[in-house]
Amino acid sequence: MGLDEFVLGRMQNSHIPGLSLAVVKNRKVILAKGYGIANLETNTPARPDTVYKIASLSKPILSAAVLLLEQEGKLKLDDKVAMYLTDSPTSWNEITIHHLLTHTSGIVRDPSDYHPYQEQPDTDIIKAAYSLPLAFQPGEKWLYSNIGYYVLAEIITRVSGEPWPQFIADRLLVPAHMDTTSLTTVSDIVRNRAAGYKEKDHRLVNAENWIAVRPSGAFLSTVLDLSKWDAFMDSGQVITPENVHRMWTAARLKDGATTEYGLGWGVSSLLGRKRIHHEGQFPGFRSDYEHFSDDQLTVIVLANCDDSSVESMAITIAGFFSPTLQIPSFGVKAEVNEAAIAKGRPVVIQIDAKDEGHAAPDSLVEMEIWDDSGSTVYKQHQAHVDFQPGKENTYKFSWTPTRDGRYSINIGIYGPNWMPSYAWKVNAASITVR
């Protein structure tokens, strides 16, 4: 299957009207292309210069702004937030800038007083979180927090002496020559802007078009501009290589456990290769940025429908350009110790999975049981599985049915944290309960 066929097939299956992608190899754009329709009402095709809301893919940009201020000696990542937000509650006293960047602050995920169709000062949203208890003590756990990035934006404003969007534009976007990246706006005329869609009652409709700007998902951009960001970060032109390394290093919790998030970036691995990534979701839009530093390869995908993630698509696209990132194929089969049993009796299900490609470390094997309507009634999985080429692994799962019927066994094999899907087999075996 060729790349175009793969992308168009995924778009059709996920009901994505329009999509733009870019592939960067060794800081050079080797592919930039649009697929489908950017605006269904005007029948405007998606192109490499189509402008999308990139949602949380904005977080790495805010993180870079904070690192730049640290480089200039204007703040430290170990500074307490209370140094800058002097009215913050005592429960926030131990929260540092580092906690905010790494989502280990304990501050809840989303603002409680956010009104998408009302322009609000960032400080109003932040203060609304003051009365909410922390989910945990700073540094103890990991919890994705959009409000944390509101706080970072406010700190950038107070430390730099200018509004955070202006500081970011002047000190990062302009030096990176990202001339089509801007703060999200619904009133300004934005050339080549994509419209956002969602699926409702099996048809596409216009998605909500929020007025309020969220620092946690602040920017409009294109795959071409984000390709420039990729080269800009690698160049060391403004952000030092040492700080880029810090951004791309997973944070540790108080107990020494490693998270899968650095300073504004997701940090993990795929097929034994280091993976730096971030995705974003906003009404009508999805974005994903995959950087494989071992391969000097980056894939950027922006789409104008929010119903389906494009993360797995971007990861699979990487395999078209690097053999070490190609998704391995698997042979999968399932056997049951009894094909017909009485309800209340446990049944043992054996899964055999053979890696027919290259090594797939830290994988995940899942068994799902569906009833005759196709609804999932049971799931069980085993994580941290290492597959070797040509080797078959065997796993045993157990299920105790509670009602009569005919059930199918379905098998999935995935990369770390369910991403991406390596194999999926429906009706690998069946069980009758009576």
N, C-alpha and C positions, 0 to 999 in steps of 0.2 A: 504494500500500500504506500502510495506517495504522500508527501506532506499535505498537499492541497486536498486530496481525497480524505485524509484523516481529519483535517480541520473542518471541512465542510460537513463531514459525517457527524462529528461531535456537535457542531452548531445545530444541525437538524435534530439530533436526539435531545439536545438541551433547549431547543426553541430559542436560540440566540439570533436576533435579527442581523446584528452587525458586530464585527470584531476586527481589531487591528493587532498585528504582532510584529515584533522586531527581534532579531537574533544578533547578538554581539559576540564576536570572537576576537580575543586579543585587542580589545578596545576599538575594533572596527565593526561597523554595521555590515553584516554579510547578507541580511535579508530584512526587508521592511515591506509589509504588504497589508492590504485591507481585504476583508471578505464580507460579503453580504451588504446590508443596508444600514447606513447610519441614521437615516430619518425616513420612516415609513410613509409619512404624509407627503413628503416632497420627492420620495424615491431616490434620495441621495446616497450614492454608494459609500461604503466605508473605505478609507484610504489610510496610508501611513501618517498623514497629517491631520486626521480626524481627532477632535478634542473630546475627551471623556472626563467625567468626574472620577478621580482615582481613589477617593475614600481613604481608607487607612494606609494606603501606600504613601500617604503624606507623612506618616510618623517618622520614617528614616530621615526626611528632610528636616523636621523639627529637631531630631536628635543631633544632626550635623550642626545645626545652629547653636545648640547648647555646647557641643564640643568646641566649636570655634570660640565661643565666649570663654571657655576654660583655657584654651590655648593663649588667649590674650590676657589671662590673669584676672578676669573680671568675676569669676566664680569658681567653685570647686565642686566636683560631683559629690563629695562627702558633706557639702553644706546642708544644714537642716532647712527644710522648706520654711520653717517659722522665721528664718532670717529675712525672708523676702515677703512672706504673707504674715505680717505681725498680728493679724486678727484671727489667725487660724486656731482651731480648738486645741486643747491640751493633748487630745488623743493623737494629734498629728505631730507632736513634738519630736518624735524620733524618726520621722520620715525624712529621707534625704533626696536630693536630686537624682542620685543613682537609683534609689528605689522607684522613683517615678519612671525613669527611662526603661527600667527592666521589668515593670509591672509587678513589683514585689512590695508595693507600699501598703497593701491592704485596703486601699480606697476602692469603693464599689465600681463596677464596670461603667455604668451609664448615669448621666445626670438625671436627677428626679424632677427637676424643674425646667427641663428643656422644652421649648415650644418651637417646632420646626417652621412655623409660618410667622414667627415674630423675631425681629432683630433684638438681640439681647447682649449686653456687655458680658464678656467672659467671666468677669468677677461675680456677676449674679449667679451664673451656673455653678461656679466654684463654691460660693457661700451656701448655696442650697445643699451642698454635700457636707457642710460642717456638722450638721446635726445627726448625720447618719453614722452608725457605729462602723468601725473598721471590720473587715471580714476576718482579719488576723493581725497579729503584731508585725510591724514592718520587718521584712527580711525572712519571715518564717515560711511563706508559701508564695505561689505565683498565681496571680489573677489578672487577666487582661483588663485594663482600666482606661477607658476613654477620658474620664475626668482627669486622670493623672496627666494627660497631655494638654488639657486645658490649663492646668497649673504650670506646666513647663512653658507654654506660650506666654502666660502672664509673667513668669520669671524672665523670659527673654525680653519682654517689653520693659520691665523695670530695670534690668541690668544694662541693656543697650541704650536706653533713653529714647527709643523710638518704637512705634507700633511693630509687633512681631512680624506681620506680613511684609512691612517695608524693610526691616532688617534682613529678613530671609531673601527678599528680592535683590537687594543691593549687594549683599555679601556672599550669596550662594548662587542664585539663579542667573544673575547677570554674568558673573565670572564663568559660569558653566555654559553660557550662551543658550540658555533655555528660554528662548524668546516667545514660546507659545504656552508656557506654564504660568498660571496666575491663580489668584485667590478665587474660589468658587463664587460665582455671581449669577443671579437670574435676571438682572436688569441690564447689564452691559451687553453690547453686541459682541459676540465671540464668533469669529469666522471659523467655519468647519466644525461647529459644535454638533455632537451627536445627541439625539433625543434618547431618553431613557424609557425602558419598557418593563412590564411585568406580565405574567400570565394569569389570566382570570377566566374561569369557566372555559378552559381549553382554547383561549384566544388571547392574543397580545393586546394590551391596553397601555395607555400612557401611565408611567409611574408618577408618584408624587414628586413635585419639584420644590424641595424645601428652600425657604428663604434664608434661614439662619445658617451662619457659617460655623462649622465645628472645627476647632483647631486640630482635633484628632483625625479629621478627614478633610483637610482644608482646600486642596488644590485641584485645579483642572490641568490636564496635561495630554501629551501625545506619546506614542511609542518612540517617536524620533527624539523628543526632548528627554525622555527617560533613558534613552540610549546615551545621550550626552552626559546625563548624570552618572551613568555607569563608568564612562571614561574619566569623568571629572573626579570621582572618588578614587579611582585607581591611580590618577596622576600625581596625587600629593600636592596639588597646586595650592589648595587652601586648607584642607583637612590633612594633617600629617599622616604618613603611613602608620605610625604608632597608634594614632587615634582611630584610624580605620580598623586596625587589628583589634582594638578594644571594643569597637562597635560590633565586630563580628565574633566576639568571644562570649560564650554562654555565661550568664551570671550564676553565682552560687548562693544558695540559701544559708541561713545560720547554721543548719545542721551539716553543712558540707555538700548536700545534694546539688546536682547541677540542673539548672533549668534548660529550656530549649529556646531561650531568648537572650539576646545581648542588649546593646544600647540602641533600641529602635529597630532591631532586625531579628527575625527568627533565625535560629542557628541549629542545624541538625545535620544529618547525613543521608545520602541516598546511594545505595549500592556501594557503600564504602567511600564515597566521594563527599567532600564537605559541601554542604548546601546552605547558602545564605538567602533568605527569602522574606517576602511579606505579601500578603494579599489584602484586598479591600472590598467592602460591600457598602453600597449606598442605594437608596431607592432608584431602581432603573439601571444600575451599573455594577460591574464586577471588574476587579483588576488583580493581576498577579505578576510578581517579579521574582525570577529564579536565577540566582547567581551561583555557579559552581566554580569556586576559586581554583580547585585542583585542575580544572579543565580550561580555565580562562574563558568560560562560556556563560552568557546571560541570555535568558528568554523573557520577554515582556509581552504580556497579553492584556488588552483592554477590551471590554465588551459592554454592550448597552442593554443588558437584561440582568436582573438581580436574582433570578430564580435558581440559577445553577452556577456553582463554583467553576472557575477556569483554571484552578490550581493543578489538577491532574492533567489537564490538557497541556499546560505549559511544561510540566515535567516530562511528559511523553514527547513533546516537540524537541526537547533537549537531546533525546536519544537519536533523533534524525541527524544530529550534527556532531555527536561524540559517541563512539562505540562503547565506551565505559559506562554510559548512561542509558543505553538501550534497555528497555524493559524486558527481563528474561521471560521466556515462555515456560509454562508448566503443564505437565500431565497430571490430572486430578481424578481420583475415583473414591467412592465411598462404599462401605459394606456394613450391613447390620447383622447382629447375631441372631435376630429373629425378625422376619418380615411381617409377621402378624402376632400381636400380643394383646393382652387385656390391659385396660386402663389401670393405672396405679402401679404397674410393674415397670421397673427400669429397663431400658434397652441400651445396649452398647453400640456405638457407631464408630467404626474405624475409618480414618481418613488417610489415604496414601497420596502424597504429593511429590512429584519428581521434577527437579529443576532441569529443564532441557536447554537452558541458556548459560549465562555466566553467574558467578557467585552472587547471592542475594542475602547479605547479612542483616541481622536485626529486623527480620520480617515478622509477619503476623498471619496466623491461620485462623479462619473463622468458620464455624458451622451455623447455618440458620435452618430452622425447621418451619415450613409453611403449611398452613392447612389448605383444603381444597379450594378456598376462595382466593388464595394467594397472600393471605395475611400472615405475618411472622408471629409465631407462638412461642418460639424459644431461640435463644442465641447463646453460644459459648465460643470462647476463643482462647488461643494461646499466643502470647507475645514473645518477643526477643528470640525468634527462631532463626537459626543460621542455615541457609541452603548452600550446598556445594554443587557445582556443575555435574550433571549426570547422576546425582545421588538422590535416592528416594527416601523421604522421611515419613514416618508413620505416627499417627496421633489417635488417641482413643478418647471419645467424649461419651457422656451418659445423659440420657433424658428419660424423665418419668412422665408419660402422658396422663392427662386428667379427664379427657373426654374422647368418645369414639370418633372415628373418621379416618380419612386417608391423608397421609402427610408426605411431603417431599423434603428431601435433604439437599441443601444447596451449600456450596463450598466457595469461599473467597480466600484469596491469598493477596496480601497487601505489603507495602513497604512500611516503614516506621510510622506509628500513629495513623494508620489507615490510609496512607498516601504514598504513592499512587496504588491503583489496583493492578496487580500482576496477572491475576486469573480469577475468573468467576464461572462456576459451573452450576447450572440449574438442574434440579431433578437428578442428582448424582445417584440417588437411591430413594426408595419409598418404604413407608411403614403403614400398615393397616392396624388400627386400634379398634377392638370390638369386644 
